[in-house]
Amino acid sequence: MKIKIIVVGCGNMGSSHARAYHNLPGFELLGLVDRNVETRQQLSRELDGIAELDSFEKALQQLNPDAVAVCTYPDSHYEITRKCLQQNKHVFVEKPLAATVEQAHELVVLAQKVKRKIVVGYILRVHPAWAKFIEIARTLGKPLVMRMNLNQQSSGKEWQTHKKLMASISPIVDCGVHYVDVMCQMTRSKPLRVQAIGARLSDEIDPEMYNYGQLQVVFEDGSVGWYEAGWGPMMSQTAFFVKDVVGPRGCVSITEQKAEAAGDSSDIDAHTKTSGLLLHKSKINSDSTFAEKDQLISTADEPDHQELCNREQDYFLRAITEDLDLTEHLDDAVNSLKIVLAADRSVREGVAIEIQ
């Protein structure tokens, strides 16, 4: 029996997930919900005339789905997910799960109570090259030094989207949960404290908001992580894609020659592209030469952004139909949220934050 589903929010990610539901045989896409008439109508035409509505509540009542994909702006994730669970719907929700750690915990407990699944949209978790990146990082010894960033030079429609996002969330929270999640998988160690700084580089955003930030997180095993994110027309295209991990035994880096050569940090496909992994080992011979040559591991056959969304939704389908245990998945989602929210607090208060 197919899982009947609706998509709430038809932006970049919502559209990609809707296409996945439309094409995967285990789902039946019932409807699209978005306040923007043109957005939902255009996607509906692409997907053979799927029903399109302007109200989430109306869609629940009229279509009665088994599951809901929540792809709206982050400040609405908690409320929509809570209402879905209260009506016994399974939920796929884009990251972050909620605006506070307390809200995230509440949703996890509620899902357990009503025996429904929540899958959080951590797209890098279904990316084979990123899985290999994490696997190799775990062989480099401890402590690890993890350096990552994703700066996005945006203008026009993309800048408008970023400004709307910043009405409720900062770049180091919205993007940072992905990469902090990767760091936590690499170390599998308890985060102890985080310190962050930020800068407001545009008069077009709220005076209380910042569109550039960087965080530093310290783990119990001595590992440290650095993450940087910036949005806007003023951002540099230079070194917008840094994904590098160093340990006592060497280092591994994602090399994205295509993204770097194109210099287009606003391209959503470039955010997950890898091209290859460069592995360097630190062992030195008696003559001070390196014992092994650097190894370039090709990832040329990696999936594109739409295929990654397909894989995310295949996992969501299996979570429902095979009753997968999502305890670790949700623990990790809450843990990464806890770190980036502490980083956001550090920016605003100007102090290091101990993570409880």
N, C-alpha and C positions, 0 to 999 in steps of 0.2 A: 504494500500500500504506500502511495506517495505521501510525502510530508507537504502539506499545504502551507504556503508561506506568503507573507507580504513584506515589502521593503519600505521602510520609513526613512525618507531622505534620499534624494536622487542626484546628489552631486557626483564627484569623481568616484569615490569608493562605493556609494550606493548603486550607481549605474553598473559598475563592474560586477558587484555581487548579484544584481538583478539578472545580468547576462548569464552568470554562473547558474542561478536557479532555473533560468529558462532552458538551459542546455543540459543540465544534469538530469538523468532519468529518474532519480530518486525524489525529486522535488516537483511540485506543481505551483508555479508562481501565480497567485491569485490577483495581486494588485500592487500598485505603486502609490505612495503617499508623499506629496510634497506641496508646500504652499505656493511654489512658483508654477503657474499653469503651463508656461512654455516648456519648462524643464521636464515636467512629468509627461506632458503630451508628446514631446519629441521622443522620449525613451519608450513610451507606450507604442508609438508607431513602429519603432525599431523592433520591438518585441511582439509583433503580430497583434497589436491592439489590446494588450493587457489592460484591465480596468485601472483607471487612475482617479484618485480621490484627494481632497485637500485637508482631510481630517483623520488623524490617527484613531480617535475614538469611533468615528463613523466606519472606518475600515474594519476595526475589530468587530463591531456589531453586525455589519452587513455581510462581511466575508467569512467571519469565524475561522481564522487560520489555526493551524496547529503550532506555528512558529512565526516569529517576527525578527526581521533584521533591522537593527537600530543603527542608522548611518547618518544621524542628524549631527548638529553642532554639539560639542562635548557637554555644555551646561544642561542639556536635556536628557542625557543618557540615563541618569539615575531614575528620574521620574517615569520615563517611558518604560524602562526595563522593569521597574517595580510594578507598574500597572499590568504589564504583560504577565509577569509571574503570578500576580494575584488572580489573574484569569486563566491560570494553568497553561500558559504558552511557553514553549521553549524559546530561548533568545540567543541570537548572535548579535553582539554589540561591538561596534568599533571602539578602539582604545581612545581615551582611558575609560575604564568601567564606570567611574563616578567622579564627582568633583572633590570628594573628601574620602579619607581612609575609612571613616565611620560609615559612610554611605555604601562604600564597596563591601565592607564586612556585612552590612545589613542585607545586601542583595545576595551574597553567597549563602547566608543562613536561610533566607527566604526560599532560594532555589532548592536547598536541601529539604526544607519543610514541605514544599509542594511537589517534590520529586520531579523537577524539571531541570533542563540543562541550560547553562550559560557558557557560551564560548566567546572569548574576547579576541578581537581582531589583531593578533600579533602576526602579521604577514610573513615576517622573517623566519618564523618557526616552521613554515612549510617550504622554505627555500633550501634546496639541497646544497648549494654552495655555502650558504651561511651556516648550515648544519656542519659542514666539513670545516669551516673556519673555527667554529666552537670546538669541534673535536680535536683539531690540531692544537689549538690554544691550551687545551688541557694537558698536552704532552710536554709543555715548555717549562714545567716546574713552577714553584711558588717562591716569592710572590709574583703576580702578574702586573704589568703596567699596560693599561688598556686606553687607547687614544682613538676617539671617534668624533666625527662632526657631520652635520648636514645643514650647510648654509644655503638658502634659496633666494636667488636674485629674482624678484617678481615685479611685474608691471601689469597694467590693464586688469583683465579679469582675475588673474592670479593674485595680484595685490589686493583687489577688492575682497577676495576670499580670505586672504590672510588677515585683513583688517576686521572682517566679521568674526573670524576665529579668536582674535585678540580681545574681543568684547568679553570673552569668558575664560581664556586660557593663554598662557605664554608659550613661546616656541620650545623652551626647555622642558615643559610639561608635555605638550602635545606630541612632539617628536621624540623627546627624551625617553619616554617610557619604552619605546622600541629598543633603544640601544643600551639603556640601563638593564633591561631584561636580558639582553645578550651578555652583558658583563656578569650578571648574577648566574647565568648558566655556565659561564666560563669558570668562575671561581667556586660556585656552590658553597659560598662562605657568607656569614652574617654581615650585613652592612652596619658599620658603627656610627659614622657621622658623615655629613656632607656640608660643603661650603660652596657658595655660588656668588657670581656677580652678574649684573645686567646693565644694559644701557637703552635709553629711549632715543631712537635716532630719527623720529618723525613726529611732526606736529599733528599728523592725521590720525594718530591713535590716542586713546585715553591717557590723560596725564599720569594715571596710576599704573599704566602698563608699560612694558618694555618689549622691544622687538629683537633684541639681541641678548643672549645669555650664555654663560658657561658654568659648568658645575664640576666639582671634584669630590669623589666619594672614596672613603677608606673602608676596607673590609677587615674582618677579624683575622684573616690569614696573612695580613700585611699587603695584600693587593690594593692597587689604587686605580681609579678610573677617571678619565677626563672626557667630558662631552660638551660640544659647542653647537649652538643653533641660532641662526638669524634669518629674518624674513624681511623682504622689502626691496624697493628699487635701488637702494643705496648699497646693497650687499655686493661684495667682491665675488667674481667667478673663480678667483685663484684659490686653489686648495680647498674647494668646497666638499671634497670627497676624501676624507681621511678615515681609514679603518685599519688600525695597526695594533698588534698585541706583542709585548716583549716579556720574556721570562728568562730565568737563568740559563736555559739551554738554547735560547735563540729567539727568533721572532717570526710572526706570520702576518702578512698584510694582504688586504684585498687590493688588487690592481685593476682599476676601471679605466682602461685606456680610451675607450669610446666616449665615456662621459667626460673625461678630462679633456680630450681633444675637441669635443663639441663645445665644451664650456657652457652647457645649458643646465644650470642647477634647478630650473623650474620644470624640467621634464620629469614627470612622475615615474616613467620607466627607468630613468637613470638612478633613482633612489635605491633600487634593489639590484641593479646590474653589478656584476663582479668581474667579468672577463677572465680573471685568473686569480689564484692565490700564490703569493711568493713566500716560500719557506726558506729561512736562513737559520743555520745551526751554528752555535757559538764555539764548538770544539776546535782547538787550535793545535797544530802539529808542533814538533820541537823546533822547527825552523820558522815559527811564527806565522805560517800560512794556515788558512782554514782547512780543516780536515775534509770537509765536504763542500761541493759547489752548491750555490743557491738553486733551489728547485722551483720551477714555475709549473703549477698545477692548473691545467686548463679547465675552465668552466664554460666553454663556448656554447655548450648545448643547454645552458640554463633556461628555465621557463621565463616567459615574459610576464608582465604585470597581470594580464587577464588570466593566464594559466595559474598564477599564484592564487588569485582569488578563487578560481575553480577548485584548487586544492584545499583552500581554507573551508570552502563550503562542503566539500567531500568529507572533511574531518567533522564538521558540524553534523552532517547527515549520519555519519558513523557513531558519533557521540549519542545521538538520539536512538537510532535503530539497534545499536549494539550495547547500549547502556554503559558507555565508557565511563570509567572513574575519572572525573575532572578535578579531583582534589588538588593535585600538584599544579595543574594548569591555573586554577583560580588562586591558589596560594602565591604563585609567581606573579600573577597579575596584580594582586593587592600589594605584594612586596615592592615591585617596581614603581607602582603608584606612590607608595609611601616615601620612596627615595626622592622622586622628582618633586613631590609636593613639599618635602622638607627643603629641597634646593630652592624652590620658589619662595618659601618663607625666608631662607637665608638671604636671598637677593633683597627682599623687602626690609629685613631687620638688620642686615649688615653683620651677621654673626654666624658662626658655625652651628649647625643643628645636630644634636645627638639623636640617633634613630633608635626608638624604643622597640 
